[in-house]
Amino acid sequence: MTIFGIGTQTKEQALAGLSDMTGDLMPIQADEHLARIAKAQAYMQANCIDAIYLNAGTNLTYFTGMRWYASERMVGAILPAKGDVQYIAPYFEIGSLNGFKVIDGPIRGWQEHQNPYALFVEILAEMGIAANGTVGIDESAQFFIFDGINKAQTGLNLVNAQPVTAHCRMHKSANELALMQRAMDMTLAVHQATASMLHEGISTTEVEAFIKQAHQKVGAPGNYFCIVLFGVATSFPHGVKDPQILKKGDMVLIDTGCKVHDYLSDITRTYVFGEATQRQRQFWDYEKAAQIAAFNAAKIGAPCEAVDAAARSYLAAQELGPEYQTPGCPHRTGHGIGLDIHEWPYLVGGNKTPLATGMCFSNEPMLVIPDEFGVRLEDHFYMTDKGPKWFTEPAHSIEDPFGLAD
């Protein structure tokens, strides 16, 4: 049996075949952030939400363009249903935050000994929000943020801001799709290069280091994340504690991604180092067919859960599962992706959210055969008005995962 693209060259040769893929890309511009704010405000007005708090993290980045990471100090923005955004942060951070600001607005500061949550309530009052108004709190904010606001206020109706944030974020724009497409293309190129440099005796740690170098070679800062598994370890979806050494006949599972102007990629490939057994080939083919069944079930207006059900129905027909039992698929079929590696909506039983244009999903109904191996083929698709479209071409076969025989 001919094997294509696996273990065919040295690490140096594999890296030499990669080059920067990011030269023509632009980050999301201020006008798009303003459009996102307007969309959120329209939704808030229609649903009687007076303001939302955006905590440091991806929600803050999505709406304002400001990149700041959550810590033990309150840093974020208050977005009223009507009016301009205002930021809140420690005084000593204001100079730094001004450098990260994309959407203009005052930064209200608090000193270290002061209560930032009292300042938050004060800003709401200045915005004209009634003492009994409804305020959404960023669903990703730490509990101490919510608790602090709750103790500082005297009548506000504090609710989850997720209906607002998810309503906006789960429908990607053309600019977002373009950034994600490039990130996916970059990671697929890295996958192919990685497969080509595998050799007997290499460790998972060495492969992870190569993948970081390869992502840097194509223009990313490095890996956003990286999982490399050999042999029995591939039956653990998110890995095991100890590194492994590659030997002939091992199943190889590599799940990795990178970040391009804040947007993420996430692709998994599984194949055999050496010649696959009939059992390995059979389960690889089951996984491939389940992935295609899920893709074909993704129709505009259908509920997200229908995609998960299609994959499980196919696997059940092969006497795998049922449901989350193994041998079979122990987790949901897919997740949304964008600024976060896992975000709304999810392809999982019980999710009635209708599929709509601009939604993006992973498609990864992984098969786990306990104490033997696992197979995960993960590609992403996005919804168009005509149905689903792959970001990346799915793996071809266990012997030719990258379609090099064509």
Sequence and secondary structure as in RCSB ss.txt:
>XXXX:A:sequence
MTIFGIGTQTKEQALAGLSDMTGDLMPIQADEHLARIAKAQAYMQANCIDAIYLNAGTNLTYFTGMRWYASERMV
GAILPAKGDVQYIAPYFEIGSLNGFKVIDGPIRGWQEHQNPYALFVEILAEMGIAANGTVGIDESAQFFIFDGIN
KAQTGLNLVNAQPVTAHCRMHKSANELALMQRAMDMTLAVHQATASMLHEGISTTEVEAFIKQAHQKVGAPGNYF
CIVLFGVATSFPHGVKDPQILKKGDMVLIDTGCKVHDYLSDITRTYVFGEATQRQRQFWDYEKAAQIAAFNAAKI
GAPCEAVDAAARSYLAAQELGPEYQTPGCPHRTGHGIGLDIHEWPYLVGGNKTPLATGMCFSNEPMLVIPDEFGV
RLEDHFYMTDKGPKWFTEPAHSIEDPFGLAD
>XXXX:A:secstr
    SSS S HHHHHHT     TT     HHHHHHHHHHHHHHHHHTT  EEEEETTHHHHHHH       SS  
EEEEESSS  EEEEEGGGHHHHHHH SS   EEEE TTS HHHHHHHHHHHTT  TT EEEE TTS HHHHHHHH
HH SS EEEESHHHHHHHHTS  HHHHHHHHHHHHHHHHHHHHHHHT  TT BHHHHHHHHHHHHHHTTSSS SE
EEEEEGGGGGSTT  SS  B  TT EEEEEEE EETTEE  EEEEEESS   HHHHHHHHHHHHHHHHHHHH  T
TSBHHHHHHHHHHHHHHTT  STT SSB  S SEEE SSSSSEEEEE TT   B  TT EEEE   EEETTTEEE
  BEEEEEETTEEEESS     SS TT TT 
